[in-house]
Amino acid sequence: MTAAAVQRACALPDQAGRSLSLWDCRELARQLVAEGVVAAISAETVRRLLDRLALKPWRYHYWLTPKQPRDAAFYDTVEELCDLYTRPLAPDERVLSVDEKTSLQPRPRLHPTRPPRAKSPALVEHEYRRDGALNLFAAFDTRSGRVSGQCHRRKRAAEFVAFLEHLDAQVGPEITRVHLVLDNLRTHKTKAVQAWQAAHPRFVLHFTPVHCSWLNQVEQWFGILPRKRLRIAAFASLADLHGKLLRFIAEWNEQAHPFRWTTASFAKVLAGRPAAVPPVTLVVPDPDPALPEAA
């Protein structure tokens, strides 16, 4: 009976003809009875059986099949970003991590949010109306932690180029090398962007590997933004949302700090790099003087 319970727990419910996402103890007990394994069994008994083998079939984790292999090009890119994030920069260098936070909705509430009181939390009206959305273009300075941002209604190459112009105006002429770390979004690789880069040679674009958004430091800042400013979306309008996003950036910059990235941050990824195979040296013997040369 234990073997049957474990076997069923280690298979998806669809394989047993059940319309369930995952098993729980109650459904497993029901299935064992339906299959005639036992006449009766409780969910608690099933739980104890599974617990002996540390089986919890109701739990799950997401995983992602890589679109690109972790080949030499992958590790070269990771090492390049590691170098950008950890080495001392020259006085005329800057590294900016760039990305977009999309579809930020103001969601004006039908009634204003009520502030907290003693023994009572803040009260947020459940109903809201839709009032469009904004896209926040942001650049995180990896050494100072300061953020530059712009909001646009759309997220096309035109808006991205406009943001690049914004960065170009903000970065002083004493900085002759601006490294931009970007993901592989098509918007970042259009002909318009390539033309802009050709006209602004001090900007160098570095792209993270596919499915490696964690290598883009602005993503860490994008994790802070929802917690501190967007947790309760209750802005009066798009204009109100726009102004308060820019205000949040200004307040962040008043006490900005970088994120601590070291070579150890990349060690786990780079540890998977295959060892270099030493080149094979072919030794060609001298021709035997006793043998005639081929015509």
Residue, then its C-alpha position, 0 to 999 in steps of 0.5 A: m500500500t505504501a508503494a502504491a501511495v508513493q507511486r501515485a504521489c510521484a505521478l501527475p494527477d492527469q496521468a491517473g485521469r483526474s482533473l487536478s493540478l496537483w495531489d493533496c492528501r485528501e485527493l490521494a486517499r480518495q484515489l487509492v480507494a478508487e483504485g482498490v488499493v485499500a478499502a478505506i484510508s484517511a488523509e492523515t494516514v497518507r500524509r504520514l506515509l509521504d512524510r517518511l519519504a519527505l514527499k509533498p506532491w502539492r508543492y511546486h517550483y517554476w523552472l525554465t528550459p534555457k533557450q540558449p545553451r550555456d556555451a562559451a559565449f554565455y560565460d564570456t558575457v557573464e564575465e564581461l558583466c562581472d568586470l563592469y560591476t566589480r572593477p574600479l572605473a576610470p574617472d571618465e567611465r560610468v556604468l548604467s543599468v537600464d530597463e523599463k517597468t511597464s504597464l503602471q496603472p494609476r487605478p484611481r479608487l472610488h473613495p479615498t484611502r483612509p489612513p491608519r488609526a490605533k488598532s486599525p490598518a489603512l483602509v483601501e477602497h476595493e473598487y477602482r476605475r481604469d485610467g490608462a498606463l505608463n511605462l517607466f524607463a529607468a537607468f541605475d548608476t551601479r556605482s552611486g545608486r542614483v536613478s534617472g527616469q522618464c515616463h512614456r505612454r508607449k514602449r517603442a524604439a522612439e521612446f527608448v531613443a528619447f530616453l537615451e537622449h535624456l541620459d546623454a543630456q544628464v551625463g556630463p561631457e567629462i564622462t567619455r565612456v558610458h556603459l549601458v547594461l540592457d536585456n535582449l528586448r527588440t526595442h533595444k536593438t532596432k535600427a533607430v537605436q543602432a543609428w543613435q549609438a553610432a552618432h553617440p560613440r561614448f555609449v557602449l551597449h552590453f546585453t545580458p544573456v537570455h533569461c538572465s534578468w538578474l544580471n541587470q542591477v536596475e531590476q533590484w531597484f524595480g523590486i524596491l519601487p513596488r514595495k515602497r510606492l506602488r503597493i497600493a495603486a491609488f493615484a488620481s490620474l496618469a498625471d498624478l502617477h507620473g508626478k509621484l514616480l518622478r518624486f519617488i526617484a528624486e527622494w531616492n536620489e537624496q540618499a541613494h546607495p549602490f547594490r553590493w556586487t562582488t566577484a562572489s556574486f557571479a561565482k556560482v554561475l561561472a563555476g559551471r564553466p567547463a575547464a579549458v581544453p589545452p590545445v593539441t600540438l601536432v608534431v610532424p616528423d621530418p621527412d625520411p631522407a632515405l625516401p624520395e620526395a613525392a612529385 
